[in-house]
Amino acid sequence: MNFENSLSFAQQLDANDEIKHFRHRFLFPQHNEKGCIYFAGNSLGLQPKNTVNEIQKILDAWTELAVEGHFKGANPWMHYHDKLTVPLANIVGCLPQEVVVMNSLTVNLHLMMAGFYRPTKQRYKIICEAMAFPSDQYAFASQALLHDLKPGEVIVEVKPREGEHTLRTEDIISTIEQHANKTALVLFSGINYYTGQCFDIKTITESAHKAGSYAGFDLAHAAGNVELKLHEWNVDFACWCAYKYLNSGPGAVSGTYIHERFSTDKNFPRLAGWWGNDKSGRFKMEKDFDAIPTAEGWQLSTPPALLLAAHKASLDIFEEAAIENLHTKRKTLTAYLHFILNDINQKNNNKIIEIITPANEEERGCQVSMFMHKNGKAIFDALTKEGVIADWREPNVIRVAPVPLYNTYEDVWRFGNVIENILK
């Protein structure tokens, strides 16, 4: 598409957008009595208008039924999370029995590593990207320590080449091959939180398996954002949060995928809890654990009904909009943002903004990371004053993410217009 940096062109793109009406299903923070330009969906998605209604249903059942709400009423809490598995399976590309909603992201990473990271004297290394999200780095290091290993000897980080911001897939593969005989686990992000680079999950998984190790992924910035085919790609496990692109509220309940070759194996090592026990015997209070032969067998505790309700409110919108339509719009929306920022750069004698997120649509999602060569924090603060909600990451990156469910092409143009005025 031949883009134009004009308001009329952006408005024409919006007029032709078949899913633009979903924007009105969300609540926007206000600036000067009108909706702000919200480009922070990569950090916290907007609240669906129906969230309060779904939560109220849980509160009403709690009022009317109390403990019986687990078993009675229109939506008994005992089975509530069953409503979420099919929508989530569609989003991450897996079988419904391979996905479960539970806990929070880092808790689930630890639960997965309890089974998938069992180091031996021969295989003990964890291969990951450099500058993984800090919580992931802490998880890797603490898992090493739990096995009486030294993190510095266990963790192998793949770094960008000198002068580059993102990783080359061939360098990831080369690193896996280099450490193949000693690697127990390859665990990457789906999308790097800082650069916005989307990794080649299929190729990384194939390389990990060829090396004889497991392949897992932190999809915090990928779930609900980019196209995923976890089952088809043969990924062993993956975890994600639901408060970013999945719009399920601050601290929202997490999700986990476990390939069926493991989820159906009742004897696969895990940290067990009573909600993962066979459903027919759950309330017999028997001593021996009998795992549910699906991803549900990794559940620990009673599901948090209020959080599940908030999650459902967003997933209902995803189902209605269809994930394929969101992917189509996302690619064009983000491409337009790339075009606007490049146009701004061309108008300035000095390069102030460097886009470090790959331009190739297969290597990026909604997020665009702007490496600011000059006055980055001052520009970010000025954006905030103008009603643009974005995200600052030290030392010099502004992250923005136009989300197809609720952002428009006019949002992108107006953002560029604000940037231009600030630079002037």
Buried (B, 14 or more C-beta within 10 A) or exposed (E): EEBBBEEEBBBBBBEEBEBBEBBEBBEBEEBEEEBBBBBBBBBBBBBBEBBBEBBEBBBEBBEEBEEEBBEBBEBBBBEBBEBBBBBBBBBBBBBBBBBBBBBBBBBBBBBBBBBBBBBEEEBBBBBBBEBBBEBBBBBBBEBBEEEEBEBEEBBBBBEBEEEEBBBEEEBBBEBBEEBBEBBBBBBBBBBBBBBBBBBBBBBBBBBBBEBEBBBBBBBBBBBBBBBBEBBEBBBBBBBBBBBBBBBBBEEBBBBBBBBBEBBBBEEBEBEBBEBBBBEEEBEEEEEEBBBBBBBBBBBBEEBBBBBBBBBBBBBBBBEEBEBEBBBBBBBBBBBBBBBBBBBBBEEEEEEBBBBBBBEEBEBBBBBBBBBBEEBBEEBBEBBBEBBBBBBBBEEBBBBBBBBBBBBBBBBBBBBBBBBBEBBE
